[in-house]
Amino acid sequence: MPTYEYACDKCGRFEVVQKITEEPLAECPTCGGHVQRLISKNVGIIFKGSGFYITDTRAAGNSAETSSDEKAS
């Protein structure tokens, strides 16, 4: 579930973990003040482990075109 950042008029900023389908909060759970959901900056995604980039692509000699050409000959 994503973490949303809110700004409260009375007590400042806070974060809440909510489902995407849930409605945004209208009042602060701490003080009851008016809140506004903030638009967060893009968060960088880091892919760790095998299966990404080089290990996830075919080598030049393993293409489907090469194997179909060999069968036609």
Helices and strands as residue ranges (DSSP letters): E 3-8, E 12-17, E 35-37, G 53-56, G 60-62, H 64-72
